[in-house]
Amino acid sequence: MNIFRRLFKIGEAETNSAIDKMEDPIKMTEQGIRDMRLDLDKSLEALAQVKAMAIRSKSEQEEFQNKADDYQNKAIIILKKASTNEIDTAEADRLAKEALAQKDSAEKQLLRAKEESAKFDNSVEQIQKSIQTIKANIGNWENELKTLKARVKVSNATKNLNKQMAELDSTGTVSMLERMKEKVAQEEALAEAYGDIAKASKSIDDEIDKAADTSTAKADSDLAKLKEQLGLKNSKNS
């Protein structure tokens, strides 16, 4: 239980320092739970032993009670036989005294057995309470272990992500992306400028072509020649 106490007694500065130095808190927690299970096994073994002694003590109580009753009855029988002259009175008194002495010894052993039985019963009660406490602690810390594992996974994932983001920025990738965005903007502006130039050039050429267009004059000349060949008067001359 010492490792477990060192691990979870958060209130003490020394314990906090020891926890900070631990390489793997999950493994230490698992070890603490295993230690508690060993304590549980030892407590169960002790409970079995104490219960066995309590059972033996109760059996002794019954045994000593029977002995005391038996010697009491024997003393009565001897005295009755003496009253009917079946046994010499002096001999009967001697044997009756011996029987009563044995009865007294059995009653003393009976009292001792009762005291021991009470102690055993108290020990059984205390051990059972300890067992229930250990079982409850094991259940609680097993649940805590599940939560701890989940928290470690989340913290590791977050740490790795933050590390990647830090490394991403430190290697200049973010800056590179910003430069690429700026270059794309420049290319787009340049393309638009060329487009404007192209439109302007085309507009000038259209104006020049329009001004230099001779297609209408040629058509008029061709029409006049055709009428002349046909002997038709030009409507303009008439």
C-alpha positions in Angstrom: 0.0 0.0 0.0 3.0 2.4 0.4 3.3 2.9 -3.4 -0.4 3.5 -3.7 -0.4 6.0 -0.8 2.6 7.8 -2.3 0.8 8.0 -5.6 -2.6 9.4 -4.5 -1.9 11.4 -1.4 -2.0 14.6 -3.3 -2.1 17.0 -0.4 1.6 16.7 0.5 4.3 18.5 -1.3 6.7 15.6 -1.1 4.1 13.3 -2.7 3.5 15.9 -5.5 7.2 15.9 -6.2 7.4 12.1 -6.3 4.4 12.0 -8.7 6.0 14.6 -11.0 9.1 12.4 -11.3 7.2 9.2 -12.2 7.8 8.1 -15.7 4.4 6.4 -16.2 1.6 7.3 -13.8 -0.7 4.7 -15.4 1.7 1.8 -14.7 2.2 3.1 -11.1 -1.6 3.3 -10.7 -1.9 -0.3 -11.9 0.8 -1.4 -9.5 -1.0 0.4 -6.7 -4.2 -1.5 -7.5 -2.2 -4.8 -7.7 -0.8 -4.0 -4.2 -4.4 -3.4 -2.9 -5.4 -6.8 -4.4 -2.6 -8.4 -2.5 -3.7 -6.7 0.7 -7.2 -8.0 -0.1 -5.9 -11.5 -0.5 -4.1 -11.3 2.8 -7.1 -9.9 4.5 -9.3 -12.7 3.2 -6.8 -15.3 4.4 -6.6 -13.6 7.8 -10.4 -13.6 7.9 -10.6 -17.3 7.2 -8.1 -18.0 9.9 -9.8 -15.9 12.5 -13.2 -17.3 11.6 -11.7 -20.8 12.0 -10.5 -19.9 15.5 -13.9 -18.4 16.3 -15.6 -21.6 15.3 -13.1 -23.6 17.3 -13.7 -21.4 20.3 -17.5 -21.9 20.1 -16.9 -25.6 19.9 -14.8 -25.5 23.0 -17.5 -23.5 24.8 -19.9 -26.3 24.1 -17.3 -28.9 25.1 -16.5 -27.2 28.4 -20.1 -26.6 29.2 -20.9 -30.2 28.7 -17.9 -31.2 30.9 -19.1 -28.8 33.7 -22.6 -30.2 33.5 -21.3 -33.8 33.4 -19.1 -33.3 36.5 -22.1 -31.6 38.3 -24.3 -34.6 37.5 -21.6 -37.0 38.6 -21.2 -35.3 41.9 -25.0 -35.5 42.5 -25.1 -39.2 41.6 -22.2 -39.9 44.0 -23.8 -38.1 46.8 -27.1 -39.8 46.2 -25.4 -43.2 46.3 -23.8 -42.3 49.6 -27.2 -41.4 51.0 -28.4 -44.9 50.1 -25.2 -46.5 51.5 -24.2 -47.7 48.1 -20.9 -45.8 48.5 -19.0 -45.0 51.7 -19.9 -41.5 52.8 -16.2 -40.4 53.2 -15.3 -41.8 49.8 -18.4 -40.2 48.3 -17.5 -36.8 49.7 -13.9 -37.1 48.3 -15.1 -38.1 44.9 -17.9 -35.5 44.9 -15.3 -32.8 45.8 -13.0 -34.0 42.9 -16.0 -33.9 40.5 -16.8 -30.4 41.7 -13.2 -29.3 41.3 -13.2 -30.7 37.7 -16.5 -28.8 37.1 -14.9 -25.6 38.4 -11.9 -26.1 36.0 -14.3 -26.7 33.1 -16.2 -23.6 33.9 -13.0 -21.6 34.0 -12.0 -23.0 30.6 -15.6 -22.2 29.4 -15.2 -18.6 30.5 -11.8 -18.3 28.8 -13.3 -19.7 25.6 -16.2 -17.2 25.8 -13.7 -14.3 26.1 -11.6 -15.6 23.2 -14.8 -16.1 21.2 -15.8 -12.5 21.8 -12.3 -11.3 20.7 -12.5 -13.5 17.6 -15.9 -12.2 16.7 -14.7 -8.6 17.1 -11.6 -9.4 15.0 -13.9 -10.9 12.3 -16.0 -7.8 12.3 -13.0 -5.5 12.0 -11.4 -7.6 9.2 -14.7 -7.7 7.3 -14.9 -3.9 7.5 -11.3 -3.7 6.2 -12.1 -6.0 3.4 -15.1 -4.0 2.4 -13.0 -0.8 2.4 -10.3 -2.4 0.3 -12.9 -3.7 -2.2 -14.5 -0.3 -2.4 -11.1 1.3 -2.9 -10.2 -1.2 -5.6 -13.4 -0.5 -7.5 -13.0 3.3 -7.1 -9.4 3.3 -8.4 -10.2 0.9 -11.2 -12.8 3.5 -12.4 -10.2 6.2 -11.8 -7.7 4.2 -13.8 -10.1 4.1 -16.8 -10.6 7.8 -16.5 -6.9 8.4 -16.2 -6.2 6.3 -19.3 -8.7 8.3 -21.2 -7.3 11.6 -20.0 -3.8 10.5 -20.9 -4.9 9.6 -24.4 -6.6 13.0 -24.9 -3.6 14.8 -23.4 -1.1 12.9 -25.6 -3.2 13.6 -28.7 -3.5 17.3 -27.8 0.3 17.4 -27.0 1.2 15.8 -30.3 -1.2 18.1 -32.3 0.2 21.2 -30.6 3.7 19.9 -31.2 3.0 19.4 -34.9 1.5 22.9 -35.1 4.5 24.3 -33.3 6.9 22.5 -35.6 4.8 23.5 -38.6 5.2 27.2 -37.8 8.8 26.8 -36.7 9.8 25.3 -40.1 8.3 28.3 -41.9 5.5 26.4 -43.6 3.0 28.9 -42.5 5.1 31.8 -43.8 5.6 29.9 -47.1 1.9 29.5 -47.5 1.4 33.2 -46.9 4.1 34.0 -49.5 2.4 31.6 -52.0 -0.9 33.3 -51.4 0.7 36.7 -52.1 2.4 35.4 -55.3 -1.0 34.0 -56.5 -2.5 37.4 -55.9 0.3 39.0 -57.8 -0.2 36.6 -60.7 -3.9 37.3 -60.7 -3.2 41.1 -60.8 -0.7 40.6 -63.7 -3.2 38.5 -65.7 -5.8 41.2 -65.2 -3.3 43.8 -66.4 -2.5 41.9 -69.5 -6.2 41.5 -70.1 -6.7 45.2 -69.9 -3.8 45.8 -72.3 -5.2 43.2 -74.8 -8.6 44.9 -74.7 -7.1 48.3 -75.2 -5.0 47.1 -78.2 -8.0 45.4 -79.8 -10.1 48.6 -79.4 -7.5 50.7 -81.2 -7.2 48.2 -84.0 -11.0 48.2 -84.5 -11.0 52.0 -84.8 -8.2 51.9 -87.3 -9.9 49.2 -89.4 -13.2 51.0 -89.3 -11.6 54.2 -90.4 -9.6 52.4 -93.2 -12.6 50.3 -94.3 -13.0 50.7 -98.2 -15.5 47.9 -98.7 -18.5 50.4 -99.1 -16.7 52.6 -101.6 -15.7 49.6 -103.7 -19.2 48.3 -103.7 -20.4 51.6 -105.0 -17.8 51.7 -107.7 -18.6 48.1 -108.8 -22.3 49.0 -109.0 -21.6 52.0 -111.2 -19.5 50.0 -113.6 -22.2 47.3 -113.9 -24.9 49.9 -114.7 -22.6 51.5 -117.3 -22.1 48.1 -119.0 -25.9 47.6 -119.0 -26.5 51.0 -120.5 -28.3 52.2 -117.5 -28.1 55.7 -116.3 -26.7 56.2 -112.8 -29.4 57.5 -110.6 -27.1 59.9 -109.0 -26.3 61.6 -112.4 -29.9 61.8 -113.4 
